[in-house]
Amino acid sequence: MAMAGLGGSGGARLGAGLLGAGCRARLGEREEGGGRAAAAMAEAAAPSIHTQHISAVHNVPMSILIRPIPAQLEPGKVQSLMETLQEDPERVPPIDVLWIKGSQGGDYFYSFGGCHRFAAHKALNRETIPAKIIPSTLSDLRTYLGSSTPHLL
């Protein structure tokens, strides 16, 4: 799978870089195999209602992702995904990431799902993770976080 890379630093350049025409890639077809990896990937490969219309996949720096909800992980799934990432990374679907513009133009990238995929990438010390970017609003973020939604600048 061809992935879009990122150049530059944070802020508006990062948001523009993630969604710019030069950083678009088509998501290839995936095969499913047996075992826990297949179960985890089948669960993860189900089209997301948020990204079923988005084909661009971007390599998003792990360090910019905000994950406000603690993950409940199954170690076997994480281990299986780690093995799959090392053997055939195209079989692991991208995560969904909400891109929120702050009130003063800051860029914030929130991820709520894909916990096992995120943990597998982290355990492998990957600097980036394949993701589909969903342009979103503070109102969208409030749907997930309620009164815990931070004031984003």
Secondary structure, DSSP 8 states (H G I E B T S, - for coil): ---B---S-STHHHHHHHHSGGG--B-------SHHHHHHHHHHHS--TTTTT--B-EEEEGGGEE--S-----HHHHHHHHHHHHH-GGGS--EEEEEEE-TTS-EEEE--S-HHHHHHHHHTT-SEEEEEEEEE-HHHHHHHHGGG-----
